[in-house]
Amino acid sequence: MSTIEKAAAPAVPISKALVSNGFLFISGQIGSAGGQLVSTSFQDEVRQVFTNIEAILNEHNLTFSHIVSVTVYLTDMRYFDELNAVYQNYFVDRFPTRTCIAVAGLPKQARVELTTTASLELTTS
């Protein structure tokens, strides 16, 4: 089964996603595939983050169009432009709200982590 078909269960005591009050709350995702951090490039790491998010969305029959809010954690704000170069490819109809925070470190030496909230119903505004 590929990572796009089913996201791996977290290795820490958290839920990878929870449904509550009409929303899907997805725990922070890093660019890990098969337990290993993607390290070929920062943009590849970001793409893997989105692959992981997409797998969780698919499990709930949702798409990136359902995402209403994203929180981005970066270990270095110098990655901001590279993040945006990849990020904009995943949101076609509209961009969700977003906050970007610089942090001292992330699990597995990741450089980026995203938490997302998706509406269970497709919204247009």
N, C-alpha and C positions, 0 to 999 in steps of 0.2 A: 504494500500500500504506500503510495507516495505521500510526501508531506502536504501536498495540496488536497488530498482526499481526506486526511484525518490528522489533525495536529496532535503532537505528542503531549501526554500528560505532563504537567510541571514536575520538576525534580525536587521542588520545595513544597511545604505545606500550605498551598493556596489553591484556589479554583482558577482554572484557566479562563473561565467566563461564567457569568451568572446572569440570568434573566430576572428583572424586577421592574414592576410598574411600566411595562411597555418598552423597556430598553434592554439591550444586551451590553453588559459591562465586561470588557475584555482586559484581563490582567496585562501588565507590561510585557511586551514581546521584544526579545533581542534577536540578532541575526544568527541564531543557532539552528543547525540542521543536523539531525542524527546525533545530538549531544555535543557537536563541535561547532565552535564559532566560525562563521565564514570570514576568512581573513585575506582573500585575494585583493580586495579593494574596499574602500569605505562605501562606494556606491553599491557594490555587490552585497555588503553587509546590510545596507538599507533595503535592497530588493528582497533579501531573505526575511527581514522583519515583515515586509508586506506579504510575502508568501505565507508566513505563519499566521498573520492576521486573516488573510483570505481563507485559509483552511478552517479557521474557527467560524468565520462568517458563513462559509459553505455548510458547516454542520448545522447551522440554524436557518438555512435557506435564505441567506442575506447576501448582499453585495456591498461594494465600497460606497455605493449610492445611499446606503442606509446609515453610514457613519455620520454622526452629527457633531462629534467633538474628539479632538486628539490632543494628547499631552506628549510632547517630545522632550526627552532627556538626552543631552549631548555632553560628552566629556570634554569637548573643546568647541567653542563657538566658531572656530575657523572652519568647521565642517558644515556650517549653516547653508552656504550656497550649494554645496554638493548634495546635501539633504534635499533642498528644494528642487534640484534638477531631477531627482528620482521621484519625489513626493508628488509633483504635479501630474505625473503620468497615471496616477491611480484614482484621481478625482476628475471626472469629465463634466458632469452636469453642474456641479457647484462644489465649492470647497467647504469643509466643515470648520467650525471654530477651532482655534489652535492656540496652545501655549507652548513656548519653547524655553526650557530651563537648562542652565549649565550646572553640571554636577561633578563632584570630585572623582567618582568612580561608579562602575556598573558591574553586575555579575559577569563572570567569565572574561573579564577585561573587554567587554563590549564597549563600543564607542557611541552607540545609540540605542535607545529603548523607547518604544511607543506604547502608550495606553490609549485605548479607544472606547468610545461609547457609540452604540448604534441603536437607532430607533427600529422597533420591530415592524413599523409601517413606513413605507416610503414617503418622504416629505419633499415638497417642491420649493420651500422657501428657507 
